[in-house]
Amino acid sequence: MLTAKQLAALRAEPGTNRVAKAIALAGVTQGTVAGALGFPQPYISDVARRRYQTITVENARKFAHYFGCSIEDLFPAPRQAAP
């Protein structure tokens, strides 16, 4: 769903949860994503607002498949500070 240019913008976004950015780049609503993935809209909102510290691999996979990217594009590992 995301173009190569949009994926580049997504990957440049800081943080460990880029779902809100992916939604904005795709030009869809949280309700649209919820309907497509079979999740309640409040869950999409909570994920996008980073209200969860973790997300299941299966749910992360569903988000990634919907946006046409990798799980790591949406949920990159936190960067370690240099010692």
Steps between C-alpha positions, in 0.01 A plus 500: 500500500784744573711617208879486502511872577254457786700206637813716500313767697371236741848360558632851571242549778663474845363276770406138551139521381426653162137392457362855520748613234407206275130585533569863409725409207244253364227763522260269680308529825540291810150368430607382155800318647284350775247369250767351276683329787196396702602702806282745693579862410596586861773234479643664187491834681678357803772342285545820297525707818754259648281408796634145492856414594484181292300358211461136406700376204179392327344847534824666388501268198143604415593869511810440286306297243233770476755775436718283274812531712700300752424477869832675561385796288207554738658387826878549481715379786600773743847635435757429765695793639874471448686420825 
